[in-house]
Structures are given as structure tokens and as C-alpha cells.
Amino acid sequence: MKKLGVATKAIHSDFLKKDPHGAMHMPVYDSVSFEFETAEETAKAFEGKRAGHVYSRITNPTVENFEQKIKNISSGFGVLAVSSGMAAISNLILAIAGSGDNIITTKHLFGNTLSLFERTLKSWGLEVKYADLTNPNSLSDIIDSNTRAVFLEPITNPQLEIVDMKALSKITKKHNILLIADTTITPPYLFDSKEFGVDVEVISSTKYISGGATSIGGVIIDNGTFEWKYNPKLAEDAKKIGPFALISKLRNEVYRNLGACLSPHNAYLQSIGLETLTLRADKSCSNTLVLAKYLEDNSKIDCVHYPGLESSNYFDIAKKQFPNGAGALMTFDLSSIEECFKFMNKLSLIRRATNLNDNKTLILHPGSTIFCEFSKEQKDEMGIRDTMIRLAVGIEDVEDLIFDIEQALIPKNGM
């Protein structure tokens, strides 16, 4: 049979069990628990000896269907849906590392992720090491016997830095440590994580996948490429169940015990959103490139950053790693924080709000919002400038977005 495309897979993913009424969309099973015919069957289900849903904090038919859809459109071996993107990151790190272990990352990360590593997980005994991941060879100097993973964003938010994933993967595979990528900006369709050597992918499905900011959710995708015997926390599980070690550890312990379950209603909304992912990604990426070119040629703008621009230092690697589009996030700088605020306050169509890959175009001043808890010195290390504005581009008519930006821009001479 012909290999199906991403859009077709998202729309035509089969139910694991035939619906008795022939529903075209998986129904919302807003039920906490599920009945069994006998006490023996109940016991077997709890022991994992019989397939079945016992409690929606652990598994649910609607959530399971969403997980299967994600598995079908990605390169995933196993998928777990959770309550948010931050839940995806925290559950994964707690499953693969513990006190005395370390992970390697970069200070060019989303602010909440950095806060999770620095202010939450460090107090539990996890060490965080920082490196310039655009130079993968430098990793060999800081990897040690307690290093469990390298964590990064393929396109950083909001610095828009891009790492050569295959070069980085060669290093992590050489040392038998995990390569974890937060692909929220570039989910399946925009980025084939397995092809570029990523072992585990985490996504905030709140963004592109939800279909227009309809619901909060997250996804963990195990690409099935890592030998879990090399991870001390999963080595015993790997002896028993091999490649299923991570998903089993998550579902039967970490995810279950932390209660990070995705609600059935949100799973339903995100399953519907997934069906139009490719259409919305194409439109938003196209809009972003048009806006980036427009702003690059506008004398009122100090500088523009978007990896889809030929002037970007990351243009060549972006074309290779993201052939369907370099995401829908861009930044540009004005002369001062005061000018940034004046500009933002004059916008009438573009919304002042925090999110990414909404259907609406959203604008934010990162330094005073999602990075406000960090000092100036820390923000300098993260590449967060007071003059930086982040634009998360939606799917409106691009001419209308240009008009709104144009009327809000304040000329450099104040006239």
C-alpha cells in the first residue's frame, strides 16, 4: 500500500476497538472508572495481564485514541499524552534521572523549562550542566558517568537558534546517553525527529496540535532508538520488557503517581485539531516568512530574526531539518523597551498574549513577561534583550497583519 502522508494519517487513524455506533470521531469518555464483568477480570486488568481501562488517571479510551493518532503521524514507537507540555518534560526527566544524576542543556531555553531545571529539579538533587550545543564536540568535555541526557529545543524559543541535530546525535550515541528534544515549535510534519537522531520528543500539544489554543496538553514520544539498558533507572525494566521500558516506567509509575493525566475532553479537542495540523502549519509558516521579509526591509526595525530568511545564520540548517517550514515564531528589535511597549499598545488586530501557534497572531515582550523572574545578567546569558519583541504568527490574511504592524510602527525620528 502507498505510504500515507501526515494529514491523511491524522484523519484516518483507526480506532483500536470498533465503535458500537459507527462514530466517525472517537467519543469523549468522560468517565472516571470502567466496569469489568468479573472480579477475576478486574484483577488481571490491574496486574496488566489483560488489556482494559481501569481508571482515567492511568488510561482512558479517548486519550488512548489521541495517543494512537500521534503515534501514526510521527516516527514514534510509544506515545504518552499528559496534562501539559511542562508535565511532559517533568515526567520524562523524573523517569530517566534522579538525585546525583545530571542533564546537559543550554541557557537558550523557554523560561519555564529553565525554571523547572534550575529551581525545581535541582532541589531534588538533579545537576544541570550548560553547554553551547551549536558546538556538539564540546560536549565530550562535560559528559560524565552520571550524565543521563542532552535536552534542547531544535529551534530555541525565543532566541531562534538551531542546532545540527545529526551532529549532536552522533555525540550522544557515542556516549550512550539520551537525546531529548522539545519540538513544540516544530512538531511532527515540520520536523522528523527520528530521522535526525532524537531519542525522545516532548511537545506542548497546547500549541500547534490543539487546533487554535482550544486546550492544554502535552505529549511524550519515544522513538524506540535508545537502548534502555544504558540508563540506570530503567536498566532493570529493560531486562524484562526491552524497548517498552520508558513508556512502562512512565505509565505504571511516574505518570500514574504524579497524576499528570490529560483530560478526555482535551484529548478529544486535540484529536480534532491534529487533523488540520498540516494546513495550519503551512499557512502560519508562510505568513511568518512574508512578515519577516517585510520587517527586514522596513527601516523602522533594528533587526529581524527568523531562520527562514536567507540572511539568517541558520538558513541552511533550517532548510535541511525543517523542509516544510521553519516554524511560525520570529523576533524583531526596536530601539528601546519603551518603543516596544508603544508599538505593542498601538496594535489593533494582533493580540497581546502569551502562546505559540494559535490561529491568532500573538505578540509578547519576552524580557518583561516569560523571563521576568530572571535577573538582567541571567537574561543576557539567555540572549533575552529588552529591545526584543516575539511574534507568534497565526493563519490570518497576511496583508491584514502587515497593515496592523505598519500603522503601529513608530518612526525612528518620532515623526
C-alpha positions as CSV (number, residue, x, y, z in Angstrom):
1,M,0.0,0.0,0.0
2,K,1.2,3.5,-0.7
3,K,2.8,5.3,2.2
4,L,0.2,7.8,3.6
5,G,1.0,11.4,4.3
6,V,0.8,13.1,7.7
7,A,-2.6,14.8,7.0
8,T,-4.1,11.5,5.8
9,K,-2.8,9.6,8.8
10,A,-4.1,12.2,11.2
11,I,-7.6,12.0,9.7
12,H,-7.8,8.2,9.0
13,S,-6.3,6.7,12.2
14,D,-8.3,3.6,13.1
15,F,-9.9,3.1,16.5
16,L,-8.3,0.3,18.5
17,K,-11.8,-1.1,19.1
18,K,-14.8,-0.7,16.7
19,D,-17.3,1.8,18.0
20,P,-20.7,0.2,18.5
21,H,-22.5,3.1,16.9
22,G,-20.1,3.7,14.0
23,A,-19.0,7.1,15.3
24,M,-16.6,8.9,12.9
25,H,-14.8,10.6,15.8
26,M,-13.7,8.9,19.0
27,P,-16.4,9.8,21.6
28,V,-15.5,11.6,24.8
29,Y,-15.3,9.1,27.5
30,D,-15.8,11.4,30.4
31,S,-15.8,8.6,32.9
32,V,-13.5,8.1,35.9
33,S,-13.7,4.3,36.1
34,F,-14.7,1.4,34.0
35,E,-16.6,-1.8,34.9
36,F,-15.5,-5.4,34.4
37,E,-17.7,-8.5,34.1
38,T,-15.9,-10.4,36.9
39,A,-13.6,-9.9,39.9
40,E,-11.0,-12.0,38.1
41,E,-11.0,-9.8,35.0
42,T,-10.7,-6.7,37.2
43,A,-7.6,-8.2,39.0
44,K,-6.0,-9.2,35.6
45,A,-6.5,-5.6,34.3
46,F,-4.8,-4.1,37.4
47,E,-1.9,-6.5,37.1
48,G,-1.5,-5.7,33.4
49,K,-2.3,-9.2,32.3
50,R,-5.5,-8.1,30.5
51,A,-6.0,-5.1,28.2
52,G,-8.5,-2.7,29.6
53,H,-9.1,0.7,31.1
54,V,-9.5,0.7,34.9
55,Y,-9.2,4.4,35.9
56,S,-8.9,7.5,33.7
57,R,-5.9,8.8,35.7
58,I,-4.0,5.9,34.1
59,T,-5.7,5.2,30.8
60,N,-8.8,6.4,29.0
61,P,-10.3,5.4,25.6
62,T,-10.4,9.0,24.3
63,V,-6.9,9.7,25.4
64,E,-5.6,6.4,24.1
65,N,-7.1,7.3,20.7
66,F,-5.3,10.6,20.7
67,E,-2.0,8.8,21.6
68,Q,-2.5,6.5,18.6
69,K,-3.0,9.4,16.3
70,I,0.2,11.0,17.5
71,K,2.0,7.6,17.0
72,N,0.7,7.3,13.5
73,I,1.8,10.7,12.3
74,S,5.2,10.6,14.0
75,S,8.1,8.2,14.0
76,G,7.1,7.1,17.5
77,F,7.5,3.7,19.0
78,G,5.5,4.6,22.0
79,V,3.4,7.7,23.0
80,L,2.1,9.0,26.3
81,A,-0.3,12.0,26.4
82,V,-0.1,14.2,29.5
83,S,-1.7,17.3,31.0
84,S,0.6,19.9,29.6
85,G,4.0,20.5,27.9
86,M,5.6,21.2,31.2
87,A,4.2,17.9,32.5
88,A,5.7,16.1,29.6
89,I,9.2,17.5,30.4
90,S,9.0,16.9,34.2
91,N,7.5,13.4,33.9
92,L,10.2,12.4,31.4
93,I,13.1,13.8,33.4
94,L,11.9,12.1,36.6
95,A,11.6,8.8,34.8
96,I,15.2,8.9,33.4
97,A,17.2,10.7,36.1
98,G,17.4,11.0,39.8
99,S,19.5,12.6,42.6
100,G,23.2,12.7,41.7
101,D,22.5,12.5,38.0
102,N,22.9,15.3,35.6
103,I,21.5,16.5,32.3
104,I,23.2,18.8,29.8
105,T,21.3,21.6,28.2
106,T,21.6,25.2,27.1
107,K,20.6,28.5,28.6
108,H,18.8,29.2,25.3
109,L,15.6,27.6,26.5
110,F,12.0,28.6,27.2
111,G,11.9,30.4,30.5
112,N,9.6,27.9,32.3
113,T,11.8,25.0,31.2
114,L,14.8,26.7,32.6
115,S,13.0,27.4,35.8
116,L,12.0,23.8,36.1
117,F,15.6,22.7,35.8
118,E,17.1,25.4,38.0
119,R,14.6,26.0,40.7
120,T,12.6,22.8,41.0
121,L,14.6,19.7,39.9
122,K,17.9,21.0,41.3
123,S,16.4,20.9,44.8
124,W,15.7,17.2,44.3
125,G,19.3,16.6,43.6
126,L,19.5,16.8,39.8
127,E,22.5,18.6,38.4
128,V,22.1,20.8,35.3
129,K,25.1,21.5,33.1
130,Y,25.1,24.1,30.4
131,A,26.9,24.0,27.1
132,D,27.0,25.6,23.7
133,L,25.0,23.0,21.8
134,T,25.8,24.6,18.4
135,N,29.3,23.1,19.0
136,P,28.5,19.4,19.7
137,N,32.1,18.4,20.0
138,S,32.4,20.5,23.2
139,L,30.0,18.1,24.9
140,S,32.6,15.4,25.3
141,D,34.4,17.6,27.9
142,I,31.4,17.7,30.3
143,I,29.7,14.3,29.8
144,D,30.4,12.1,32.7
145,S,29.2,8.7,34.1
146,N,26.2,10.5,35.7
147,T,25.0,12.2,32.6
148,R,21.6,10.9,31.6
149,A,20.6,13.1,28.7
150,V,21.1,16.1,26.5
151,F,18.0,18.3,26.3
152,L,17.3,21.1,23.8
153,E,14.8,22.8,21.5
154,P,15.6,22.3,17.8
155,I,14.5,25.9,17.3
156,T,15.0,27.8,20.6
157,N,12.3,30.0,22.0
158,P,12.7,32.9,21.6
159,Q,16.4,33.1,20.5
160,L,15.6,31.1,17.3
161,E,19.0,29.3,17.5
162,I,19.2,26.0,15.5
163,V,21.5,23.1,16.4
164,D,22.8,20.5,13.9
165,M,20.8,17.6,15.3
166,K,22.6,14.8,13.5
167,A,26.0,16.1,14.7
168,L,24.7,16.3,18.2
169,S,23.1,12.8,17.9
170,K,26.5,11.3,17.0
171,I,27.9,12.5,20.3
172,T,25.1,11.3,22.5
173,K,25.0,7.9,20.8
174,K,28.8,7.6,21.2
175,H,28.3,8.1,25.0
176,N,25.1,6.1,25.3
177,I,23.0,9.0,26.6
178,L,19.6,10.2,25.6
179,L,19.0,13.0,23.2
180,I,15.7,14.7,24.2
181,A,14.1,17.4,22.0
182,D,11.3,19.8,22.9
183,T,9.7,20.1,19.5
184,T,6.7,22.3,20.5
185,I,7.6,24.9,17.7
186,T,8.3,22.1,15.2
187,P,6.0,19.1,15.9
188,P,5.7,16.1,13.5
189,Y,5.2,17.3,9.9
190,L,7.6,20.2,10.4
191,F,10.4,18.0,11.9
192,D,11.1,14.3,11.7
193,S,12.8,13.9,15.0
194,K,13.7,10.2,14.5
195,E,15.4,10.9,11.2
196,F,17.7,13.5,12.9
197,G,18.7,11.2,15.8
198,V,16.3,12.3,18.6
199,D,15.5,9.5,21.0
200,V,12.6,11.1,22.9
201,E,10.5,14.0,21.8
202,V,8.4,16.2,24.1
203,I,5.7,18.5,22.8
204,S,3.3,21.0,24.3
205,S,0.2,19.9,22.3
206,T,-1.4,23.1,23.6
207,K,0.2,24.8,20.6
208,Y,0.0,23.6,17.0
209,I,-1.7,20.3,17.8
210,S,-4.7,21.7,19.7
211,G,-6.0,23.4,16.6
212,G,-6.1,27.0,17.8
213,A,-5.5,27.2,21.6
214,T,-8.5,25.1,22.5
215,S,-7.0,23.1,25.3
216,I,-3.9,22.4,27.4
217,G,-1.9,19.2,26.8
218,G,1.4,17.6,26.3
219,V,2.9,14.5,24.6
220,I,6.0,12.3,25.1
221,I,7.1,10.4,22.1
222,D,9.7,7.5,22.5
223,N,11.2,7.0,19.0
224,G,12.4,3.5,20.0
225,T,16.1,4.3,19.2
226,F,17.6,4.1,22.7
227,E,18.9,1.0,24.4
228,W,17.4,1.5,27.9
229,K,19.9,-0.9,29.5
230,Y,22.3,2.1,29.4
231,N,20.0,4.2,31.7
232,P,20.5,3.1,35.4
233,K,16.9,4.0,36.3
234,L,15.5,1.8,33.5
235,A,18.1,-0.9,33.2
236,E,16.1,-3.5,35.2
237,D,12.9,-2.7,33.3
238,A,14.9,-3.1,30.0
239,K,15.9,-6.6,31.0
240,K,12.2,-7.6,31.4
241,I,10.5,-5.6,28.6
242,G,13.2,-4.2,26.4
243,P,12.2,-1.3,24.3
244,F,9.0,-0.7,26.3
245,A,10.9,0.3,29.4
246,L,10.4,4.1,29.2
247,I,6.7,4.1,28.4
248,S,6.1,1.4,31.0
249,K,8.0,3.3,33.7
250,L,6.0,6.4,32.9
251,R,2.6,4.9,32.7
252,N,2.9,2.5,35.5
253,E,4.8,4.6,38.0
254,V,5.8,8.3,37.3
255,Y,2.8,9.5,35.3
256,R,0.4,7.4,37.4
257,N,1.8,8.6,40.7
258,L,2.1,12.3,39.8
259,G,-1.4,12.4,38.3
260,A,-0.4,14.2,35.1
261,C,-3.2,12.8,33.1
262,L,-4.7,14.6,30.1
263,S,-8.5,15.1,30.4
264,P,-10.7,13.1,27.9
265,H,-12.3,16.3,26.7
266,N,-8.9,17.9,26.0
267,A,-7.8,14.7,24.2
268,Y,-10.9,14.9,22.0
269,L,-10.2,18.6,21.1
270,Q,-6.6,17.8,20.3
271,S,-7.5,14.8,18.2
272,I,-9.7,17.1,16.1
273,G,-7.0,19.8,16.0
274,L,-4.5,17.3,14.8
275,E,-6.5,16.7,11.6
276,T,-5.8,20.2,10.4
277,L,-2.2,20.5,11.7
278,T,-0.6,20.4,8.2
279,L,-2.9,23.1,6.8
280,R,-2.4,25.4,9.7
281,A,1.4,24.8,9.8
282,D,1.7,25.6,6.1
283,K,-0.2,28.8,6.5
284,S,1.4,30.1,9.6
285,C,4.9,29.3,8.4
286,S,4.1,31.0,5.1
287,N,2.8,34.1,6.9
288,T,5.9,34.2,9.1
289,L,8.2,34.3,6.2
290,V,6.3,37.0,4.4
291,L,6.2,39.1,7.6
292,A,9.9,38.5,8.3
293,K,10.8,39.7,4.8
294,Y,8.6,42.7,5.2
295,L,10.1,43.7,8.5
296,E,13.7,43.0,7.2
297,D,13.1,45.7,4.6
298,N,11.5,48.1,7.0
299,S,13.7,51.0,8.1
300,K,11.8,51.3,11.4
301,I,13.1,47.9,12.6
302,D,16.5,47.5,14.1
303,C,16.9,43.8,13.3
304,V,14.8,40.7,12.4
305,H,15.4,37.1,13.4
306,Y,13.8,34.2,11.6
307,P,15.6,31.1,10.4
308,G,13.6,31.0,7.2
309,L,15.3,34.2,6.0
310,E,18.2,33.8,3.7
311,S,20.1,36.4,5.8
312,S,19.8,34.2,8.9
313,N,22.9,32.3,10.1
314,Y,20.7,29.3,10.4
315,F,19.1,29.4,7.0
316,D,20.9,26.4,5.5
317,I,20.4,24.1,8.5
318,A,16.8,25.2,8.8
319,K,16.1,24.1,5.2
320,K,17.7,20.7,5.9
321,Q,16.0,20.0,9.2
322,F,12.6,21.7,8.6
323,P,11.8,21.2,4.9
324,N,8.1,22.0,5.4
325,G,8.8,25.3,7.2
326,A,11.0,26.9,9.8
327,G,8.2,27.4,12.3
328,A,5.9,30.3,12.9
329,L,7.9,32.2,15.6
330,M,10.0,35.3,14.8
331,T,11.6,38.1,16.7
332,F,12.5,41.7,15.9
333,D,14.1,44.6,17.8
334,L,13.1,48.2,18.3
335,S,15.3,50.9,19.8
336,S,14.2,50.5,23.4
337,I,11.8,48.8,25.8
338,E,9.7,51.9,25.8
339,E,9.4,51.8,22.0
340,C,8.5,48.1,22.2
341,F,5.6,48.9,24.6
342,K,4.4,51.9,22.5
343,F,4.4,49.7,19.4
344,M,2.5,46.8,21.0
345,N,-0.1,49.1,22.5
346,K,-1.0,50.6,19.1
347,L,-1.7,47.2,17.6
348,S,-5.4,46.5,17.0
349,L,-5.5,43.1,15.2
350,I,-2.5,41.3,16.7
351,R,-3.2,40.2,20.3
352,R,-1.0,40.9,23.3
353,A,-1.0,37.4,24.8
354,T,1.4,34.5,25.5
355,N,1.1,31.3,23.5
356,L,2.5,29.9,20.3
357,N,0.9,28.5,17.2
358,D,-2.6,29.8,18.0
359,N,-4.7,30.6,14.9
360,K,-4.4,34.2,16.0
361,T,-1.2,36.1,15.8
362,L,0.1,36.9,19.2
363,I,2.8,39.4,20.4
364,L,4.9,39.4,23.5
365,H,7.8,41.2,25.1
366,P,9.8,38.2,26.4
367,G,12.0,40.1,28.8
368,S,9.2,41.6,30.9
369,T,6.9,38.5,30.8
370,I,8.0,34.9,30.5
371,F,11.6,35.8,31.6
372,C,10.6,38.4,34.2
373,E,11.8,36.2,37.1
374,F,15.4,36.3,35.9
375,S,18.0,39.0,36.6
376,K,19.5,41.1,33.8
377,E,22.7,39.1,34.0
378,Q,20.8,35.9,33.6
379,K,18.7,37.3,30.7
380,D,21.9,38.4,29.0
381,E,23.2,34.8,29.3
382,M,19.9,33.6,27.7
383,G,20.0,36.0,24.9
384,I,17.0,37.9,26.0
385,R,17.2,41.6,25.1
386,D,15.0,44.4,26.4
387,T,14.5,45.5,22.8
388,M,13.3,42.1,21.6
389,I,9.7,41.5,20.6
390,R,8.4,38.0,19.9
391,L,5.7,37.5,17.2
392,A,3.9,34.1,17.1
393,V,2.3,34.2,13.8
394,G,-1.2,32.8,13.1
395,I,-3.2,32.0,10.0
396,E,-4.9,35.3,9.3
397,D,-4.6,37.0,5.9
398,V,-1.1,38.2,5.9
399,E,-2.0,41.6,4.3
400,D,-4.1,42.4,7.3
401,L,-1.2,41.6,9.6
402,I,1.2,43.8,7.7
403,F,-1.3,46.7,7.8
404,D,-1.7,46.4,11.6
405,I,2.1,46.3,12.1
406,E,2.6,49.3,9.7
407,Q,0.1,51.5,11.5
408,A,1.6,50.7,14.9
409,L,5.3,51.2,14.0
410,I,6.8,54.5,15.4
411,P,9.3,56.0,13.0
412,K,12.8,56.3,14.5
413,N,12.8,60.1,14.3
414,G,9.5,60.1,16.2
415,M,7.6,61.6,13.3
